[in-house]
Amino acid sequence: MIFSDEERLVADLTSIVGEELRSVATYDEEGYDFLYLRDGLNGRASEVANDVHQNLILEGIGKEYLEELFGAGELYCTLHEFERMQAYHFVTGEFQGVFVGIDTGAHVESEAVRTVVHDHLDESA
């Protein structure tokens, strides 16, 4: 478990994102677990969960390289913006992290999402 209060994390993200929150998941070396998945997304999410998990692990492996390459401090998260979704990836340790999916049309500052996730990570430390 990455967070001491997973329900509160989801509630805090929902409070800033609203109905545009698509998913919140954690992963480790063993797998990928949804803390929240919006109704109607389960079929597709279940189909691609293993592939998403593998991709997140691979992205996490490159975290230290990117930090050294850019020399701009700690990498807080990566953001992939698709036509219908913003996908936030927070690497929290070796082979572990958090994924947050939000509808692209949501009017949410990325810093607000990052702050909520990092505040919960700090509480768990």
Protein Blocks (a to p, Z undefined) as FASTA:
>chain_A
ZZfblmlmmmmmmmmnmmmlmbdcdddfkbccdfbdcehilmmmmmmmmmmmmmmmmmmm
mmmmmmmmnonojafbdcdddfkbccddddfbehiacdddddfklccdfklmmmmmmmmm
mmmZZ
